Amino acid sequence: MENNELLQQIAALFEQQEERINQRFNQVDDQFRKLELKIEHDVTNKIEALFDGYKLTHEKQWEMERQTEALQKQVDELRARLEALESRIA
């Protein structure tokens, strides 16, 4: 009987230990889910904001390139007119 009682006590200890381990795993799982939600919410929003900023910067750069090209064209035209006027004067 002593062996049987000892085995029952050991089995009870294992069950208690298993419950503690399961509780700990549940806590870790809950923390993981919270972290996952935080990452999905915060990081995803930040990535989207960064992408929007990059897109806006790219659009502004393209617009400035177009303006620069237009200004260069005007400078070229004015240079040609100036050369024509200088050749008339000379």
N, C-alpha and C positions, 0 to 999 in steps of 0.2 A: 504493500500500500504506500509506503513512503516514496517509492520510485514513481508511482502513479501520481501522487500528490505533487511531487517535485516537478514532474513533466507538465502538470496542469498549471503550476505557478510559472514555469518557464514559458508555456504557451500564452498565459495571461500577460506576462511581461512583453513578449513579442507582439501581441495584439496592441498593447499600449504604445509600444515603440512604433508600430505600423501606423497607428492613428496620428501620432505626433509627426511622423514623416509625411503622411498624407496632408495634414494641416499645413505643414511647412511648404509642401509642393503647391497647395492651393494658394497660399500667400504669395509665393514666387510667381505663380501663374497670374494672379490678380495684378501684381506689380508690373509684370510683363505686358499685360493688356493695357494698363494705364499708360505705360511708356510708349507702347505701340500707337495708341490713340493720340498721345501728345506729339509724337513724331509725325503722324499723318496730318494732324491739324497744323502744328507750328511750322514744321519743315516744309510741308507741301505749300503752305501759304507763302513762305519766304522764297521758295524756289519760283513760284508763280510771279511774285513781285520782282524778283531778280530778272526773270525772263521778260516781263513787261518793260522794265527799265532798259534792258539790253535792246529790245525792239525799238523803244522810243529813241534811244541814242543812235541806233542804226538809221532810223528814219531821218533824224535831225542831221546826221552826217551826210546822208544822201541829198537832203535839201540844200545843205551848205555847198556840196560839190556842184549841184546844178547852178546855184547862185554864183559860185566862183567861175564856172564856165561861161555864164552869161556876162559877168564882169570882164573876163578875159576877152570875150568877143567884142565888147564895147571898146576896150582898150585898143585892141587890134584895129578896129574901125577908125577910132580917133587918131591913132598913129598914122594910118594910111591917109586920112584927111590932112593931117599936119604935114606929112611929107609932100602931099600934092600942093598945099598952100606954100610951103617953103620953096618948092620947085618953081612956082609962078613968080615968087618974089625974086628969086635968084636970077 
